[in-house]
Every structure is written in structure tokens, then in C-alpha cells.
Amino acid sequence: MFRRKVLGFFDPLNMFLLMRMTPMLASIILFSVSLPLTLNLVLFIGSASLFIVTLYLTSPKIKITRVVFDERTINFFLRMAVLILFIKTAILISATGSLPIFSDGGSDAYIGFDTDNKLGSSFLLGLGGADVVLFSFSIPLINKFRKRILFVFLLFIAIIIGMSAGKKSSMFGLFSSVAFGEYLRVYLLTNQNKFFLKPANIYLGLTLAVFFAAWTYTKTVGTYFELPDANMAFLAIDFAMYQWAYPFMLFVSGELNTFFQGYQVNQFAYFFHSILSPLGFPVFTSSIGPSINEYLTGGMTGNGINPTFIIEGYVLSGVFVPIYAILAGYFVGKGRAYLMKIKSIEYKVALSALFLPALYAFAIDGLLFAKMFYVILFIFFLVIIPLRFLSYAAK
């Protein structure tokens, strides 16, 4: 359905559809044949369907427009990547407490890191894998062998730093960032061949991502369902269900109705929580995902449910959640369309590296997106614009 609207399999839109929308569509089929028709089921089916249709209609088809570039353009991307890597390194060096990857709690440890390093954590989320995207875009364009080896080493460091969050999806996200940078270069520049996305590299990257996810998952405290004789197959189903489909079951079954009655937030102030919380002025104790996990288990954890536009939209707009779903789909689709229309290769690649992967967070967790968006704005005005001016001012 979206085949002509993506750059390739590892396009952020494809990853979003595969990891988020496919479980939602599977849930629609499952719930429709196994559960009685209730208001929550109607809201779920209607909202999910309207979001996907809106996203499809607003996402642009890929139009290949080759551009001309020079060495200054390559140096601009390399300097930006190095600067982002430097910012990340400085944040981790100055962070309070141990890094999540070295903690025993697996993904659970991230919530402690975020609590102790609010501002730094926000910047790490906002920067995402932008440095990896920019390195993978630029490295094959470097002619000098020693210079290329240097930046390959920096790419390796960027990947190691990206794994420090200790999340199950970290390695896969970083591999997708490498692929995304490759896509941008192949589609935008003339006479380009794939450098990182050769079959052997793809298999190696996916294998490492699976092993890293499994290792991180085993470090997470507890399991989500009681499986006394669980084997790896059951654990995999457990993991996939909890991460992507289980929240929809909770919503449709009505198990969260009491939670919705008690979870009262000021709808206007809700979207300012991510702005104020890093500064020490949270609007409320915790956002929807961790709050639901606390409601269900009695404990706060870094493995809180991703609310998506379904649950989050219901909290903010009640039975009007289908309208919220349309607005969310329109925002994500049009955001991608505007990025694709940018004429300047410098701004198109830089903003795509920063903003495109973050854009889909809006449909997963609005507060997470707000936190990332303000960091991206900061980087754009205080890093990208001045760096581009300095790169092209010197002849």
C-alpha cells in the first residue's frame, strides 16, 4: 500500500508501519472476530482505520530529484555529525549515575537515567541517530582513504554511544539510521551505489540487533505474563504482544476504564509537560505510559506502555478520539511531505536526519515527540544554520 511512498525497507515510515501499524491491523482483525461489539471496540477500529487512511493520503510519493553537490556540502554534513557526536559524548560523560546499558534493570534502567538527567536525556532523545545518518550519508563520498577510515571509526563510536540507552530497540534503530543515510545519498545524489546496505552487512546488522534486543530483554526485571515453563518462542510472543498489541487489548476490553476516570490531566497543559519537566517543573507525576504500568502492576518502570494516538487521544479527547487520530495522521503525513519538498540539500538531509525519525513519535507518544521537537528546534537554529553559514562563507 505504501510501497511507492518509501525510500526502501528501512525507511522510517516503513519501520513505523511494520512495528506499530501491523500489530494494530492484526488487533483489529482479532478483536473483531473474538470480542463483543462495544463502544471502545468501535472507537479503536474507527481511530486506527482513519489514522492509516489519513497517513496514506497525506504521505507523498517518492520523486527522485538528483542534486549537484560539492566538497563543502560533504564537509558540512561531517562537521554537523561530529558536533552532534560531541554533544552526546559530553552529555554521557557529565551524566549522573550509571548508564542504562551497564545497569541490571535492562530497559527499566532508562527511567532512572531519565529522572536523574532530565535535560541531558531530552537532548539524547532529540538528537536520536542523526549523527549516524549523517556519517553513513557522507562517508562513501570521501575520496581520501585516511579521512574515510577516521570517519568510519567515528561512526562506530556513534553506534556504541547510541547503544548506551540500553533499550531493546537501540541496535535496530541505529542500523536503520545507517540504512536511512544510505537511502538519502543514493536517491539524492548522482552516480551513487550502495555502500553499507550490501546483503552481508544487512544480515550482520539484523543479527546483532536481535541479539542486543534479547540480551537487554533478559536484563529487564520480571516478565509481563506468568509463563512458568516459558521457552524462547513464548518469550518472543510475550515481548511482541506487550510492546505492540497488548495496549490495544487493554483499551478495547475496558480494563483501563477505571484508570481513565482517575487519570485527570489538564489537556492544555499536557503537551507542555515535556518542556517543563526537564527544567524541574513537571505538570504531573508521570505520563500515560508509565502511569498505566503503575496502575496495572503497582510499580513504575521504564517498560511503560506506549500509549499511541488511541489511548493518548482518548485521555485528551474522550469519544472524539477518531478526530484526534485523523489529526495525528495528517500531522505525520504532512510533516514528511514538507521535508521531502525542501530544495536545499543541506537542509533536506540535515532535517531529515533529525526530524523524520522523530516525526513518527507523535503517533506513539505525544509527550515524547514534544521533548524531541524542542531539542530539534534548538539544534536547527543554534547549530545547523550557523554551521551552514560558516561552511559556505569560507571559500
N, C-alpha and C positions, 0 to 999 in steps of 0.2 A: 504493500500500500504506500509506504513512504520511500520506495526504492529510488526514485528519481530526485528525492529531496535530501539525500545524504551523500557525503563525500566517499564513504566506504563503511565497512563493517564497524570500525572503531570510532566513527563519528560520534560526538557526544549525544546527538539526537538518537542514533541507533542504540547506544548504550542505555539511554533513558527508556526507550521503548522496550528493549529486551529485559531490563532489570526491574522496571517499575510497571509498565503498561501491560506486559504479557501476563504477569500474575493477576493483575486487575481483571483482564478479559477472561482468564481462566476462572476467577472467582465469580464473575457474572454468570457463566455457564453452570458452575457447580451450585451456586445459591439458587438459581432459577429453577432447577430440577429437584432440589432436595429440601428447600425451606418454604414455609407458607408465605404467601404474599402479605407483606407488612409495609407500613409507611417507610421504615428505614431501608427495606429492600428496594422499594421504588425510588427513593432518593439516591441510593447507591448506584443502581443501574442507570438512572437518568443522568446523574452527575458524571459518572465515568464515561458514558457514551458521548455526552455533549462536550466533555473536555477533549476527547480523542478526535471527534469530528472538527471541532474548532481549531485544534492544533494542526490537523492536516490541511485545512483550508487556508490557514494563515502562514504556514511554513512555505517558503519559496522553493521552487525547483532550482536545482543546481545549474547555473550557467557558467561555463568555463570562459573566463576572460583573462588571457595571458597578459602579463605586465612586464615591462622592462625594469631592470634593477642594476645598481652598480655596487661597488665595494663599500661605499658609505652606508648603503642600506643594510648590508650584511653586518658591518661593524655596529650599526645602531641596535640591531637585534641582539648581537653578542654582548654589548655593553649593558643592555637592559636585563638580559638573562643573568649576567654576573652580578648586577646590582640587586636583583631580586634574591639571588642565592646568598649574597652577603647579608641582606636584611633577615632572611630566615635563620642563617647561622648565628647572627647576633642575638636574635630572639631566643634561640635554644640555649646559647651559652649563658644568657642572663636569666633564664627561666628558674622559677622556684620549684624545688622538689625534683624527683627523678622523672625522666622521660617515660611516657606510657609504654614504649616498646620494651623497656627494661623492668617494668612492673609486673607483679604476679597476676594482676587482675585482667590482663588482656585488654579488650576494648573498654571494659569497665574503668580502667585506669585513666582513660581520657577525660572523664568528667571531673576527676580530681585535678588533673593538669589544667583544665579549662577554668576551674574555680580559683586556682592559685595564680593563674596567669591570664586574667581576663583580656587585657589589651593585646598581649602577645599572641594569645590563642586566636583572637579575632583577625589579626594580621595574617597568621598562618592559613586560616580558612580562606580569607580573601585572595591571597596570593596563589593558593592552590598549587597546581602543577605548571604554572605559567612559565617558569624558568626551564622546565623540561621541554615544553612545547617549543620555546624559542631556540633552545640548544639543538633539538632534533631538526628544526626547520633550517638552521644556519650551518651546522657542521658540514653537510655534504657540499656546501658552496665554498668552503675554504680550500684554497689552492695549495697553500704551504703545508707540507706534511707535519712539521713540528707543531705548528699552530693548531692543526686539526687534532693531533694527539692531546694537546693541552686541553682543548675544549671537550674532547671525549672524556677525559679524566674529570673535568668539572661536571659533565652530565652525569657521570657515575656518582659523584658526590651529591648532586642534586637529588638523585634517586634514593640514596641512602638517607638523606635528611627527610625526604618525603615519607619514608617508611617509619620515621620516628614517632608518628602519631599513634602507632600501634593498632590501627583499625584493620579489620579483616579485609576491607576492600582497598587498602592503601596501595598494595603492589599492582593490583589490576588497574587502578586509577592511573598510576604512574606509567604503566605500559600503554594504556590508552592515550596518555598525553604524548608519549613518543610517537605513536601512530598518528595522532591528530596533527602534530607538527609536520610529519611526513606528508600527510594529505594536503595540507595547505601549500607546501612547497611544490608538490607535483602538479596541483591544479592551478596554481597562480603563476608559476614561472615557466619559461620556455625551456625545452630540451632537458627535462628533469626525469631521472629514473629513481626507482625506489632504492633506498639505502639501508633503512632499518627493517622494513617490512618484507624481508625475504622469508620464505617458508620456514627455514630452520630457526630464524630469530623469533618468528611468531610462536612456534611450538615451545621454544625455550621460555619466552616471556609468559605464556599462559600457564606452563607447568610451574614456574616459580611463583606466579600469582596464586595458584591453587594451594601449593604447599605453604605459602605465607599465611593465607586465609585459614587453613586448617590448623597451623601452629598457633596462630593468635586465638582462634576459637577454643582450643584446648586449654589456654591460659585463663579464659574467662571463667569467673566464679559461677558455678551452678549451671544447670541446663533449664530450658524453658518448659519442657514437658517431662513427666516421670517415665523414663524408659529403663527399667532395671536391667534388661538384657539387651540394651541397645547396641547394634553394630554400626559400622560406618554409614551404611545405607540409611538407617533410621535417623542417625545424627544429621546426615545431609538433608533429609526431608524436614527434620525438626528445624534446622537452621534456615532453610529456604522459606518454610511456612511462616516462621516467626518474623523474619526480616521483611517479607513482602506481602503475604496473603493473610496472615493471622489478624492484623489490624482491621481488615475489612470484615472478617467474621465477627470480631468483637462489636463492630458498629452495627452490622445487619442483625445480629442476634439480640440486640438490645441490652447486652451485658454492660454497656457503658452509659446507659441512661441515667443511673444514679450519679455517675461521675460528671456528666454534663450538667446536671442540676446543681452540683456543688462547686463545679469549676467556673466561677463567675469572674470574668475579666472585663475591664473597660475596653470595648472594641477599638476605640480610637487610640488608646494608649498602648494597646497590644503590640503594634508594629514599631513602637519606639523602644521596646524593651531591649532589643539588641544594641541600640545606640547608647542607651543609658546604663545598661548593666555593666559593660566593660569599664565605665567610669565610676562604678560603685553606687549607682542609683537604680537598682532593678525595679521594674514596675510590679512584679510579683515574684514569688519564690522560685518557680521554675516553669519552663514552657510545657506545651501539651504532651510531647512525647515522654519525657521523664516523669511527668505528673501521672500519666496513665499507668506507667510501670509501677509507680509507687502505690497507686490505687489498687492494682492487681496483686502486687506481691508484698507491699508494706515497706519496700526499700527503694531508695533512689539509686539509679545505676546508669552507666554510660550506654547501656543497651536499651535505652528507652525507645519506644515505638516511633517510627517516622509517621507523623500524622497524615501526610499528604493533603491534597486540597479537599478530600472527602471529610475527614474528621476535623481538620482545622477550619474548613468552610462551615461546618455545622456549628462549631463553637462560636464563630463570628457572625453567622447569618441565619442559623436555625434552619427552618424548612426551605429557605431560599438558597440552600447550598448549590442547586443546579445553576443558578445565576452566577454564583461565585466560581463554579467550575468553568463556565464559559469565559469569564473574565480572566481566569488563570491561564486557560488555553490560549486566549487571544494575546495575552501579555508575553507568554513564552514564544509563540509563533512569530509575532511581530518583532520581538526583540531579536530573534535570529535573522529575520528578513532585513532589518536595518543594518545589522553587522555585515551581511552579505553585500549590501549596496554601497558600502564605504569605498570611495575611489582610491584614496591614498593607501598604497601597500603597507606603509609603516603603521598607520593607524588600524588598518584592517587586520593585520597579523597580530599586532600588539593587543588590541582589544578583543580579538577572537581568543587569544591565548588566555586572557584574564577573565573575560566576561561570559564567553559562550558556555564553558563547562558549569559556571556558577548559575547561569540563567535557569537551568532545569531544577535547581534547588528551590525555586519559588513554588513549584508544584509539589515538592516533597515536604518542605518546612519553610514557611514564610519568614520566620524569625531568623533562620539560618541564612536565607537569602539576603535579608536586610543587613545582617552582620557583614556578609561578604561584599555586598554592593557598596557600602560606605568605604570600605578599605580600597576597593577598586577605584572609586572616585578620587580618593586621596592619592593613589598611585598615578592615576591619569594626569591630574593637574600638577602634582609636585614632582613627578618622575618622568613620565613619558613625554609630555610637552616640552619641558626644559631640555631633556636629553636629545630629543629630535632637533631642537633649535641649535644646540651646541654641536651636534654631529654634522649638520649641514652648513653651519656658519663657518666652520674651518674648511678651507679649500686645500 
